[in-house]
Amino acid sequence: MTERVALSGVTETMLATLYCKALESREPSPLLADEQAERAVERIDYDFAKLKIDRSTAIATAIRALYLDRWAGEALDEHPDAVVLHLGCGLDTRSDRLSPGPGLTWYDVDYPEVIEIRRRLFSERPGHHQVAASVTDPAWLAGVPADRPAVIVAEGLVQYLAKEQIAELFTRLVTHFPSGAVMFDAWNSLAMRSGSRQKAIKASGAKLGGFGINDPRIIETLVPGLRFDAEQTFLDVPEMVNFSKAGQTAFKMMNHVPALRNMGRLLRYRF
Ligand SMILES: C[S@@+](CC[C@H](N)C(=O)[O-])C[C@H]1O[C@@H](n2cnc3c(N)ncnc32)[C@H](O)[C@@H]1O
């Protein structure tokens, strides 16, 4: 059965990341095996070709997801009883890729129109909840247990939030839970200035939040209690060999220029 979707703006961007993961997963030796993404793309009635996703965008998206999966997996090994918040989840099925144990409570959070599609495509497991709300709405957090460490993951979300929204959201989370880890991909000012020209963002008409994170420690000043812990750039990881030779050469050069290297990277904080 095919599923019709009618999305525009920021919610539509999740179809691009889903498609990237499905494309990569169909490769003979995928960086990211994601059968759920493959099946979802087959079922969704949407013109994915209009996103003009090329091979390098699919690889880059898969690398980002892979490294975020690793960080999240490490955090879950430390805290098998954690509460996971998967913010701006789109149609990503990180919980299936990580196969968490029974002690976890998992919340996938996204706008109602996205969660409505998730519910049509994926079944909920015990301990797994789908929250249909803006992450910036303070109300939904009241229903989330506050007595366990949190693992908070956001992929492809923070670049769509304004500085004040990021500060308020993270402050609320740090106040709600006793301890935890927060991990997300961040763009610097240069990426923020050029990002709206990316094909998939242009196709959706999504508006970027405008807050470029050049120094990860700026988040510490915005959110009392949050400590910067680690960063992961992508331009020197072993998986770069999957790009074309020309791409690899360009990325190697970019890796020597901090403003270019930090256009997109993963950041992790603890509290
Ligand atoms: C680029 S997509 C990434 C989706 C998913 N994380 C992935 O990597 O496939 C951005 C997602 O963030 C969600 N999003 C953006 N702003 C949001 C907000 N204020 N509240 C909830 N979700 C939001 C969008 O609806 C969309 O699903």
The ligand as an SDF file (V2000), in Angstrom:
LIG
                    3D

 27 29  0  0  0  0  0  0  0  0999 V2000
   16.4040   17.3840    7.9440 C   0  0  0  0  0  0  0  0  0  0  0  0
   15.0370   16.6040    8.7210 S   0  0  0  0  0  0  0  0  0  0  0  0
   15.9000   15.3630    9.6780 C   0  0  0  0  0  0  0  0  0  0  0  0
   15.0070   14.2290   10.0360 C   0  0  0  0  0  0  0  0  0  0  0  0
   15.7240   13.0890   10.7760 C   0  0  0  0  0  0  0  0  0  0  0  0
   16.3430   13.5320   11.9940 N   0  0  0  0  0  0  0  0  0  0  0  0
   16.7500   12.4530    9.8810 C   0  0  0  0  0  0  0  0  0  0  0  0
   17.9420   12.6570   10.0970 O   0  0  0  0  0  0  0  0  0  0  0  0
   16.3540   11.7580    8.9400 O   0  0  0  0  0  0  0  0  0  0  0  0
   14.5670   17.8190    9.9620 C   0  0  0  0  0  0  0  0  0  0  0  0
   13.4530   17.3130   10.8610 C   0  0  0  0  0  0  0  0  0  0  0  0
   13.3470   18.2230   11.9660 O   0  0  0  0  0  0  0  0  0  0  0  0
   11.9800   18.4100   12.2120 C   0  0  0  0  0  0  0  0  0  0  0  0
   11.8120   19.6930   12.9120 N   0  0  0  0  0  0  0  0  0  0  0  0
   12.2900   20.9010   12.5670 C   0  0  0  0  0  0  0  0  0  0  0  0
   11.9280   21.8180   13.4630 N   0  0  0  0  0  0  0  0  0  0  0  0
   11.2160   21.1590   14.4100 C   0  0  0  0  0  0  0  0  0  0  0  0
   10.5460   21.5430   15.5930 C   0  0  0  0  0  0  0  0  0  0  0  0
   10.5580   22.8210   16.0130 N   0  0  0  0  0  0  0  0  0  0  0  0
    9.8960   20.6000   16.3190 N   0  0  0  0  0  0  0  0  0  0  0  0
    9.8870   19.3090   15.9220 C   0  0  0  0  0  0  0  0  0  0  0  0
   10.4950   18.8770   14.8020 N   0  0  0  0  0  0  0  0  0  0  0  0
   11.1390   19.7960   14.0650 C   0  0  0  0  0  0  0  0  0  0  0  0
   11.3450   18.4120   10.8310 C   0  0  0  0  0  0  0  0  0  0  0  0
    9.9430   18.2420   10.8860 O   0  0  0  0  0  0  0  0  0  0  0  0
   12.0940   17.2680   10.1780 C   0  0  0  0  0  0  0  0  0  0  0  0
   11.4770   16.0440   10.4260 O   0  0  0  0  0  0  0  0  0  0  0  0
  1  2  1  0
  2  3  1  0
  2 10  1  0
  3  4  1  0
  4  5  1  0
  5  6  1  0
  5  7  1  0
  7  8  2  0
  7  9  1  0
 10 11  1  0
 11 12  1  0
 11 26  1  0
 12 13  1  0
 13 14  1  0
 13 24  1  0
 14 15  1  0
 14 23  1  0
 15 16  2  0
 16 17  1  0
 17 18  1  0
 17 23  2  0
 18 19  1  0
 18 20  2  0
 20 21  1  0
 21 22  2  0
 22 23  1  0
 24 25  1  0
 24 26  1  0
 26 27  1  0
M  CHG  2   2   1   9  -1
M  END
$$$$
